[in-house]
């Protein structure tokens, strides 16, 4: 297990699994978002200091999607 892992969440969606991990590294806190589809993984890293902006953007996208 990662010593720098502070918190983890797992979301199941159809045939995909999303892992959201809050980690600490030399640069500070980061959220690592990994999509796993049948063993194929893609990952992005979001610095914790912009997490509020990231979540706000996702909420705006969700609001638009909800209107469709």
PDB file of N, CA, C and O in Angstrom:
ATOM      1  N   UNK A   1       0.841  -1.200   0.000  1.00  0.00           N
ATOM      2  CA  UNK A   1       0.000   0.000   0.000  1.00  0.00           C
ATOM      3  C   UNK A   1       0.873   1.245   0.000  1.00  0.00           C
ATOM      4  O   UNK A   1       1.946   1.264   0.602  1.00  0.00           O
ATOM      5  N   UNK A   2       0.404   2.284  -0.679  1.00  0.00           N
ATOM      6  CA  UNK A   2       1.176   3.523  -0.765  1.00  0.00           C
ATOM      7  C   UNK A   2       1.198   4.234   0.582  1.00  0.00           C
ATOM      8  O   UNK A   2       0.152   4.447   1.195  1.00  0.00           O
ATOM      9  N   UNK A   3       2.390   4.600   1.039  1.00  0.00           N
ATOM     10  CA  UNK A   3       2.506   5.338   2.289  1.00  0.00           C
ATOM     11  C   UNK A   3       1.984   6.755   2.155  1.00  0.00           C
ATOM     12  O   UNK A   3       1.587   7.371   3.143  1.00  0.00           O
ATOM     13  N   UNK A   4       1.983   7.278   0.927  1.00  0.00           N
ATOM     14  CA  UNK A   4       1.539   8.647   0.696  1.00  0.00           C
ATOM     15  C   UNK A   4       0.035   8.751   0.428  1.00  0.00           C
ATOM     16  O   UNK A   4      -0.471   9.851   0.203  1.00  0.00           O
ATOM     17  N   UNK A   5      -0.679   7.639   0.448  1.00  0.00           N
ATOM     18  CA  UNK A   5      -2.123   7.629   0.203  1.00  0.00           C
ATOM     19  C   UNK A   5      -2.863   8.080   1.463  1.00  0.00           C
ATOM     20  O   UNK A   5      -2.724   7.469   2.523  1.00  0.00           O
ATOM     21  N   UNK A   6      -3.652   9.154   1.339  1.00  0.00           N
ATOM     22  CA  UNK A   6      -4.358   9.723   2.484  1.00  0.00           C
ATOM     23  C   UNK A   6      -5.837   9.352   2.502  1.00  0.00           C
ATOM     24  O   UNK A   6      -6.436   9.219   3.569  1.00  0.00           O
ATOM     25  N   UNK A   7      -6.425   9.186   1.315  1.00  0.00           N
ATOM     26  CA  UNK A   7      -7.859   8.871   1.221  1.00  0.00           C
ATOM     27  C   UNK A   7      -8.119   8.285  -0.157  1.00  0.00           C
ATOM     28  O   UNK A   7      -7.473   8.669  -1.132  1.00  0.00           O
ATOM     29  N   UNK A   8      -9.066   7.353  -0.239  1.00  0.00           N
ATOM     30  CA  UNK A   8      -9.405   6.773  -1.531  1.00  0.00           C
ATOM     31  C   UNK A   8     -10.907   6.575  -1.646  1.00  0.00           C
ATOM     32  O   UNK A   8     -11.589   6.279  -0.665  1.00  0.00           O
ATOM     33  N   UNK A   9     -11.407   6.744  -2.860  1.00  0.00           N
ATOM     34  CA  UNK A   9     -12.813   6.485  -3.181  1.00  0.00           C
ATOM     35  C   UNK A   9     -12.833   5.669  -4.460  1.00  0.00           C
ATOM     36  O   UNK A   9     -11.937   5.778  -5.298  1.00  0.00           O
ATOM     37  N   UNK A  10     -13.868   4.847  -4.599  1.00  0.00           N
ATOM     38  CA  UNK A  10     -14.011   3.988  -5.777  1.00  0.00           C
ATOM     39  C   UNK A  10     -15.432   4.145  -6.294  1.00  0.00           C
ATOM     40  O   UNK A  10     -16.388   4.070  -5.523  1.00  0.00           O
ATOM     41  N   UNK A  11     -15.573   4.364  -7.605  1.00  0.00           N
ATOM     42  CA  UNK A  11     -16.879   4.524  -8.232  1.00  0.00           C
ATOM     43  C   UNK A  11     -17.000   3.481  -9.341  1.00  0.00           C
ATOM     44  O   UNK A  11     -16.151   3.404 -10.229  1.00  0.00           O
ATOM     45  N   UNK A  12     -18.049   2.693  -9.282  1.00  0.00           N
ATOM     46  CA  UNK A  12     -18.331   1.701 -10.316  1.00  0.00           C
ATOM     47  C   UNK A  12     -19.344   2.292 -11.277  1.00  0.00           C
ATOM     48  O   UNK A  12     -20.378   2.805 -10.851  1.00  0.00           O
ATOM     49  N   UNK A  13     -19.057   2.224 -12.572  1.00  0.00           N
ATOM     50  CA  UNK A  13     -19.955   2.768 -13.585  1.00  0.00           C
ATOM     51  C   UNK A  13     -19.931   1.846 -14.796  1.00  0.00           C
ATOM     52  O   UNK A  13     -18.986   1.876 -15.584  1.00  0.00           O
ATOM     53  N   UNK A  14     -20.964   1.030 -14.945  1.00  0.00           N
ATOM     54  CA  UNK A  14     -21.053   0.101 -16.065  1.00  0.00           C
ATOM     55  C   UNK A  14     -19.831  -0.800 -16.053  1.00  0.00           C
ATOM     56  O   UNK A  14     -19.632  -1.543 -15.091  1.00  0.00           O
ATOM     57  N   UNK A  15     -19.004  -0.757 -17.095  1.00  0.00           N
ATOM     58  CA  UNK A  15     -17.820  -1.611 -17.137  1.00  0.00           C
ATOM     59  C   UNK A  15     -16.553  -0.873 -16.719  1.00  0.00           C
ATOM     60  O   UNK A  15     -15.448  -1.395 -16.869  1.00  0.00           O
ATOM     61  N   UNK A  16     -16.713   0.328 -16.202  1.00  0.00           N
ATOM     62  CA  UNK A  16     -15.573   1.140 -15.775  1.00  0.00           C
ATOM     63  C   UNK A  16     -15.504   1.211 -14.263  1.00  0.00           C
ATOM     64  O   UNK A  16     -16.519   1.109 -13.573  1.00  0.00           O
ATOM     65  N   UNK A  17     -14.292   1.387 -13.758  1.00  0.00           N
ATOM     66  CA  UNK A  17     -14.067   1.659 -12.340  1.00  0.00           C
ATOM     67  C   UNK A  17     -13.229   2.932 -12.274  1.00  0.00           C
ATOM     68  O   UNK A  17     -12.206   3.049 -12.949  1.00  0.00           O
ATOM     69  N   UNK A  18     -13.666   3.870 -11.468  1.00  0.00           N
ATOM     70  CA  UNK A  18     -12.903   5.094 -11.240  1.00  0.00           C
ATOM     71  C   UNK A  18     -12.347   5.056  -9.820  1.00  0.00           C
ATOM     72  O   UNK A  18     -13.077   4.789  -8.865  1.00  0.00           O
ATOM     73  N   UNK A  19     -11.061   5.322  -9.689  1.00  0.00           N
ATOM     74  CA  UNK A  19     -10.416   5.439  -8.389  1.00  0.00           C
ATOM     75  C   UNK A  19     -10.021   6.892  -8.199  1.00  0.00           C
ATOM     76  O   UNK A  19      -9.398   7.491  -9.076  1.00  0.00           O
ATOM     77  N   UNK A  20     -10.381   7.459  -7.057  1.00  0.00           N
ATOM     78  CA  UNK A  20     -10.001   8.826  -6.714  1.00  0.00           C
ATOM     79  C   UNK A  20      -9.160   8.735  -5.442  1.00  0.00           C
ATOM     80  O   UNK A  20      -9.658   8.361  -4.380  1.00  0.00           O
ATOM     81  N   UNK A  21      -7.892   9.078  -5.566  1.00  0.00           N
ATOM     82  CA  UNK A  21      -6.967   8.948  -4.445  1.00  0.00           C
ATOM     83  C   UNK A  21      -6.361  10.295  -4.082  1.00  0.00           C
ATOM     84  O   UNK A  21      -5.795  10.980  -4.935  1.00  0.00           O
ATOM     85  N   UNK A  22      -6.481  10.670  -2.818  1.00  0.00           N
ATOM     86  CA  UNK A  22      -5.794  11.851  -2.303  1.00  0.00           C
ATOM     87  C   UNK A  22      -4.433  11.389  -1.817  1.00  0.00           C
ATOM     88  O   UNK A  22      -4.324  10.520  -0.952  1.00  0.00           O
ATOM     89  N   UNK A  23      -3.388  11.993  -2.396  1.00  0.00           N
ATOM     90  CA  UNK A  23      -2.029  11.581  -2.077  1.00  0.00           C
ATOM     91  C   UNK A  23      -1.193  12.793  -1.695  1.00  0.00           C
ATOM     92  O   UNK A  23      -1.502  13.931  -2.048  1.00  0.00           O
ATOM     93  N   UNK A  24      -0.143  12.512  -0.976  1.00  0.00           N
ATOM     94  CA  UNK A  24       0.827  13.534  -0.623  1.00  0.00           C
ATOM     95  C   UNK A  24       2.145  13.178  -1.303  1.00  0.00           C
ATOM     96  O   UNK A  24       2.589  12.030  -1.264  1.00  0.00           O
ATOM     97  N   UNK A  25       2.763  14.183  -1.929  1.00  0.00           N
ATOM     98  CA  UNK A  25       4.083  13.951  -2.512  1.00  0.00           C
ATOM     99  C   UNK A  25       4.963  15.161  -2.216  1.00  0.00           C
ATOM    100  O   UNK A  25       4.573  16.048  -1.457  1.00  0.00           O
ATOM    101  N   UNK A  26       6.134  15.192  -2.807  1.00  0.00           N
ATOM    102  CA  UNK A  26       7.090  16.273  -2.538  1.00  0.00           C
ATOM    103  C   UNK A  26       6.537  17.644  -2.904  1.00  0.00           C
ATOM    104  O   UNK A  26       6.946  18.651  -2.325  1.00  0.00           O
ATOM    105  N   UNK A  27       5.608  17.695  -3.862  1.00  0.00           N
ATOM    106  CA  UNK A  27       5.018  18.966  -4.288  1.00  0.00           C
ATOM    107  C   UNK A  27       3.805  19.373  -3.466  1.00  0.00           C
ATOM    108  O   UNK A  27       3.339  20.506  -3.583  1.00  0.00           O
ATOM    109  N   UNK A  28       3.287  18.481  -2.642  1.00  0.00           N
ATOM    110  CA  UNK A  28       2.105  18.770  -1.831  1.00  0.00           C
ATOM    111  C   UNK A  28       1.036  17.717  -2.018  1.00  0.00           C
ATOM    112  O   UNK A  28       1.336  16.546  -2.248  1.00  0.00           O
ATOM    113  N   UNK A  29      -0.223  18.144  -1.916  1.00  0.00           N
ATOM    114  CA  UNK A  29      -1.352  17.226  -2.048  1.00  0.00           C
ATOM    115  C   UNK A  29      -1.845  17.194  -3.488  1.00  0.00           C
ATOM    116  O   UNK A  29      -1.850  18.212  -4.180  1.00  0.00           O
ATOM    117  N   UNK A  30      -2.256  16.016  -3.926  1.00  0.00           N
ATOM    118  CA  UNK A  30      -2.748  15.839  -5.279  1.00  0.00           C
ATOM    119  C   UNK A  30      -3.850  14.786  -5.266  1.00  0.00           C
ATOM    120  O   UNK A  30      -3.809  13.840  -4.479  1.00  0.00           O
ATOM    121  N   UNK A  31      -4.832  14.959  -6.144  1.00  0.00           N
ATOM    122  CA  UNK A  31      -5.856  13.943  -6.337  1.00  0.00           C
ATOM    123  C   UNK A  31      -5.513  13.206  -7.625  1.00  0.00           C
ATOM    124  O   UNK A  31      -5.434  13.801  -8.700  1.00  0.00           O
ATOM    125  N   UNK A  32      -5.314  11.915  -7.494  1.00  0.00           N
ATOM    126  CA  UNK A  32      -5.017  11.059  -8.635  1.00  0.00           C
ATOM    127  C   UNK A  32      -6.319  10.383  -9.037  1.00  0.00           C
ATOM    128  O   UNK A  32      -6.912   9.651  -8.244  1.00  0.00           O
ATOM    129  N   UNK A  33      -6.768  10.626 -10.271  1.00  0.00           N
ATOM    130  CA  UNK A  33      -8.017  10.054 -10.766  1.00  0.00           C
ATOM    131  C   UNK A  33      -7.656   9.036 -11.839  1.00  0.00           C
ATOM    132  O   UNK A  33      -7.060   9.374 -12.861  1.00  0.00           O
ATOM    133  N   UNK A  34      -8.029   7.781 -11.588  1.00  0.00           N
ATOM    134  CA  UNK A  34      -7.703   6.696 -12.505  1.00  0.00           C
ATOM    135  C   UNK A  34      -8.981   6.043 -13.004  1.00  0.00           C
ATOM    136  O   UNK A  34      -9.874   5.717 -12.222  1.00  0.00           O
ATOM    137  N   UNK A  35      -9.056   5.857 -14.315  1.00  0.00           N
ATOM    138  CA  UNK A  35     -10.162   5.141 -14.943  1.00  0.00           C
ATOM    139  C   UNK A  35      -9.615   3.782 -15.359  1.00  0.00           C
ATOM    140  O   UNK A  35      -8.607   3.701 -16.060  1.00  0.00           O
ATOM    141  N   UNK A  36     -10.277   2.722 -14.929  1.00  0.00           N
ATOM    142  CA  UNK A  36      -9.885   1.359 -15.298  1.00  0.00           C
ATOM    143  C   UNK A  36     -11.007   0.749 -16.128  1.00  0.00           C
ATOM    144  O   UNK A  36     -12.138   0.619 -15.660  1.00  0.00           O
ATOM    145  N   UNK A  37     -10.684   0.375 -17.366  1.00  0.00           N
ATOM    146  CA  UNK A  37     -11.639  -0.283 -18.251  1.00  0.00           C
ATOM    147  C   UNK A  37     -11.000  -1.597 -18.688  1.00  0.00           C
ATOM    148  O   UNK A  37     -10.082  -1.618 -19.507  1.00  0.00           O
ATOM    149  N   UNK A  38     -11.499  -2.678 -18.133  1.00  0.00           N
ATOM    150  CA  UNK A  38     -10.989  -4.021 -18.474  1.00  0.00           C
ATOM    151  C   UNK A  38      -9.466  -4.109 -18.365  1.00  0.00           C
ATOM    152  O   UNK A  38      -8.809  -4.705 -19.219  1.00  0.00           O
ATOM    153  N   UNK A  39      -8.914  -3.514 -17.311  1.00  0.00           N
ATOM    154  CA  UNK A  39      -7.472  -3.577 -17.084  1.00  0.00           C
ATOM    155  C   UNK A  39      -6.667  -2.482 -17.752  1.00  0.00           C
ATOM    156  O   UNK A  39      -5.481  -2.334 -17.456  1.00  0.00           O
ATOM    157  N   UNK A  40      -7.266  -1.711 -18.640  1.00  0.00           N
ATOM    158  CA  UNK A  40      -6.585  -0.566 -19.264  1.00  0.00           C
ATOM    159  C   UNK A  40      -6.835   0.661 -18.405  1.00  0.00           C
ATOM    160  O   UNK A  40      -7.981   0.996 -18.106  1.00  0.00           O
ATOM    161  N   UNK A  41      -5.762   1.327 -18.009  1.00  0.00           N
ATOM    162  CA  UNK A  41      -5.884   2.461 -17.096  1.00  0.00           C
ATOM    163  C   UNK A  41      -5.393   3.761 -17.714  1.00  0.00           C
ATOM    164  O   UNK A  41      -4.391   3.800 -18.428  1.00  0.00           O
ATOM    165  N   UNK A  42      -6.133   4.824 -17.414  1.00  0.00           N
ATOM    166  CA  UNK A  42      -5.726   6.191 -17.738  1.00  0.00           C
ATOM    167  C   UNK A  42      -5.808   6.994 -16.455  1.00  0.00           C
ATOM    168  O   UNK A  42      -6.721   6.803 -15.652  1.00  0.00           O
ATOM    169  N   UNK A  43      -4.855   7.890 -16.262  1.00  0.00           N
ATOM    170  CA  UNK A  43      -4.771   8.633 -15.005  1.00  0.00           C
ATOM    171  C   UNK A  43      -4.523  10.109 -15.272  1.00  0.00           C
ATOM    172  O   UNK A  43      -3.794  10.481 -16.192  1.00  0.00           O
ATOM    173  N   UNK A  44      -5.155  10.947 -14.436  1.00  0.00           N
ATOM    174  CA  UNK A  44      -4.816  12.369 -14.405  1.00  0.00           C
ATOM    175  C   UNK A  44      -4.518  12.736 -12.955  1.00  0.00           C
ATOM    176  O   UNK A  44      -4.992  12.083 -12.024  1.00  0.00           O
ATOM    177  N   UNK A  45      -3.737  13.776 -12.782  1.00  0.00           N
ATOM    178  CA  UNK A  45      -3.393  14.275 -11.460  1.00  0.00           C
ATOM    179  C   UNK A  45      -3.924  15.708 -11.348  1.00  0.00           C
ATOM    180  O   UNK A  45      -3.677  16.539 -12.222  1.00  0.00           O
ATOM    181  N   UNK A  46      -4.654  15.985 -10.267  1.00  0.00           N
ATOM    182  CA  UNK A  46      -5.202  17.319 -10.038  1.00  0.00           C
ATOM    183  C   UNK A  46      -4.597  17.858  -8.742  1.00  0.00           C
ATOM    184  O   UNK A  46      -4.830  17.290  -7.675  1.00  0.00           O
ATOM    185  N   UNK A  47      -3.829  18.939  -8.817  1.00  0.00           N
ATOM    186  CA  UNK A  47      -3.268  19.516  -7.589  1.00  0.00           C
ATOM    187  C   UNK A  47      -4.389  19.939  -6.639  1.00  0.00           C
ATOM    188  O   UNK A  47      -5.379  20.532  -7.068  1.00  0.00           O
ATOM    189  N   UNK A  48      -4.235  19.639  -5.368  1.00  0.00           N
ATOM    190  CA  UNK A  48      -5.278  19.926  -4.380  1.00  0.00           C
ATOM    191  C   UNK A  48      -5.633  21.405  -4.331  1.00  0.00           C
ATOM    192  O   UNK A  48      -6.775  21.749  -4.025  1.00  0.00           O
ATOM    193  N   UNK A  49      -4.677  22.292  -4.627  1.00  0.00           N
ATOM    194  CA  UNK A  49      -4.967  23.727  -4.524  1.00  0.00           C
ATOM    195  C   UNK A  49      -5.954  24.211  -5.587  1.00  0.00           C
ATOM    196  O   UNK A  49      -6.534  25.286  -5.433  1.00  0.00           O
ATOM    197  N   UNK A  50      -6.158  23.442  -6.662  1.00  0.00           N
ATOM    198  CA  UNK A  50      -7.165  23.834  -7.661  1.00  0.00           C
ATOM    199  C   UNK A  50      -8.391  22.918  -7.619  1.00  0.00           C
ATOM    200  O   UNK A  50      -9.241  22.976  -8.507  1.00  0.00           O
ATOM    201  N   UNK A  51      -8.481  22.085  -6.603  1.00  0.00           N
ATOM    202  CA  UNK A  51      -9.585  21.144  -6.505  1.00  0.00           C
ATOM    203  C   UNK A  51     -10.943  21.844  -6.481  1.00  0.00           C
ATOM    204  O   UNK A  51     -11.898  21.344  -7.074  1.00  0.00           O
ATOM    205  N   UNK A  52     -11.045  22.977  -5.815  1.00  0.00           N
ATOM    206  CA  UNK A  52     -12.298  23.736  -5.794  1.00  0.00           C
ATOM    207  C   UNK A  52     -12.722  24.160  -7.190  1.00  0.00           C
ATOM    208  O   UNK A  52     -13.893  24.038  -7.548  1.00  0.00           O
ATOM    209  N   UNK A  53     -11.772  24.662  -7.986  1.00  0.00           N
ATOM    210  CA  UNK A  53     -12.061  25.053  -9.364  1.00  0.00           C
ATOM    211  C   UNK A  53     -12.460  23.846 -10.206  1.00  0.00           C
ATOM    212  O   UNK A  53     -13.367  23.931 -11.034  1.00  0.00           O
ATOM    213  N   UNK A  54     -11.781  22.726  -9.990  1.00  0.00           N
ATOM    214  CA  UNK A  54     -12.063  21.497 -10.730  1.00  0.00           C
ATOM    215  C   UNK A  54     -13.479  21.010 -10.437  1.00  0.00           C
ATOM    216  O   UNK A  54     -14.220  20.644 -11.349  1.00  0.00           O
ATOM    217  N   UNK A  55     -13.841  21.008  -9.172  1.00  0.00           N
ATOM    218  CA  UNK A  55     -15.180  20.566  -8.760  1.00  0.00           C
ATOM    219  C   UNK A  55     -16.238  21.535  -9.282  1.00  0.00           C
ATOM    220  O   UNK A  55     -17.300  21.101  -9.728  1.00  0.00           O
ATOM    221  N   UNK A  56     -15.967  22.840  -9.233  1.00  0.00           N
ATOM    222  CA  UNK A  56     -16.916  23.828  -9.749  1.00  0.00           C
ATOM    223  C   UNK A  56     -17.150  23.611 -11.243  1.00  0.00           C
ATOM    224  O   UNK A  56     -18.285  23.701 -11.712  1.00  0.00           O
ATOM    225  N   UNK A  57     -16.087  23.328 -11.991  1.00  0.00           N
ATOM    226  CA  UNK A  57     -16.230  23.078 -13.426  1.00  0.00           C
ATOM    227  C   UNK A  57     -17.056  21.824 -13.670  1.00  0.00           C
ATOM    228  O   UNK A  57     -17.908  21.804 -14.559  1.00  0.00           O
ATOM    229  N   UNK A  58     -16.809  20.770 -12.882  1.00  0.00           N
ATOM    230  CA  UNK A  58     -17.605  19.546 -13.012  1.00  0.00           C
ATOM    231  C   UNK A  58     -19.065  19.799 -12.671  1.00  0.00           C
ATOM    232  O   UNK A  58     -19.952  19.256 -13.330  1.00  0.00           O
ATOM    233  N   UNK A  59     -19.331  20.612 -11.657  1.00  0.00           N
ATOM    234  CA  UNK A  59     -20.714  20.949 -11.310  1.00  0.00           C
ATOM    235  C   UNK A  59     -21.398  21.718 -12.438  1.00  0.00           C
ATOM    236  O   UNK A  59     -22.578  21.496 -12.707  1.00  0.00           O
ATOM    237  N   UNK A  60     -20.667  22.624 -13.103  1.00  0.00           N
ATOM    238  CA  UNK A  60     -21.223  23.351 -14.251  1.00  0.00           C
ATOM    239  C   UNK A  60     -21.545  22.381 -15.384  1.00  0.00           C
ATOM    240  O   UNK A  60     -22.594  22.493 -16.019  1.00  0.00           O
ATOM    241  N   UNK A  61     -20.649  21.433 -15.639  1.00  0.00           N
ATOM    242  CA  UNK A  61     -20.885  20.434 -16.683  1.00  0.00           C
ATOM    243  C   UNK A  61     -22.083  19.571 -16.329  1.00  0.00           C
ATOM    244  O   UNK A  61     -22.905  19.264 -17.192  1.00  0.00           O
ATOM    245  N   UNK A  62     -22.189  19.172 -15.049  1.00  0.00           N
ATOM    246  CA  UNK A  62     -23.323  18.360 -14.614  1.00  0.00           C
ATOM    247  C   UNK A  62     -24.633  19.116 -14.795  1.00  0.00           C
ATOM    248  O   UNK A  62     -25.625  18.540 -15.244  1.00  0.00           O
ATOM    249  N   UNK A  63     -24.644  20.405 -14.449  1.00  0.00           N
ATOM    250  CA  UNK A  63     -25.860  21.205 -14.608  1.00  0.00           C
ATOM    251  C   UNK A  63     -26.291  21.255 -16.077  1.00  0.00           C
ATOM    252  O   UNK A  63     -27.477  21.148 -16.388  1.00  0.00           O
ATOM    253  N   UNK A  64     -25.327  21.415 -16.963  1.00  0.00           N
ATOM    254  CA  UNK A  64     -25.655  21.418 -18.402  1.00  0.00           C
ATOM    255  C   UNK A  64     -26.166  20.051 -18.842  1.00  0.00           C
ATOM    256  O   UNK A  64     -27.142  19.961 -19.586  1.00  0.00           O
ATOM    257  N   UNK A  65     -25.515  19.001 -18.389  1.00  0.00           N
ATOM    258  CA  UNK A  65     -25.947  17.637 -18.749  1.00  0.00           C
ATOM    259  C   UNK A  65     -27.354  17.348 -18.224  1.00  0.00           C
ATOM    260  O   UNK A  65     -28.152  16.696 -18.898  1.00  0.00           O
ATOM    261  N   UNK A  66     -27.648  17.832 -17.027  1.00  0.00           N
ATOM    262  CA  UNK A  66     -28.980  17.622 -16.441  1.00  0.00           C
ATOM    263  C   UNK A  66     -30.077  18.314 -17.245  1.00  0.00           C
ATOM    264  O   UNK A  66     -31.227  17.875 -17.234  1.00  0.00           O
ATOM    265  N   UNK A  67     -29.726  19.402 -17.947  1.00  0.00           N
ATOM    266  CA  UNK A  67     -30.684  20.143 -18.752  1.00  0.00           C
ATOM    267  C   UNK A  67     -30.973  19.463 -20.101  1.00  0.00           C
ATOM    268  O   UNK A  67     -31.972  19.762 -20.756  1.00  0.00           O
ATOM    269  N   UNK A  68     -30.100  18.564 -20.495  1.00  0.00           N
ATOM    270  CA  UNK A  68     -30.226  17.915 -21.812  1.00  0.00           C
ATOM    271  C   UNK A  68     -31.307  16.864 -21.826  1.00  0.00           C
ATOM    272  O   UNK A  68     -31.538  16.229 -22.856  1.00  0.00           O
TER     273      UNK A  68
END
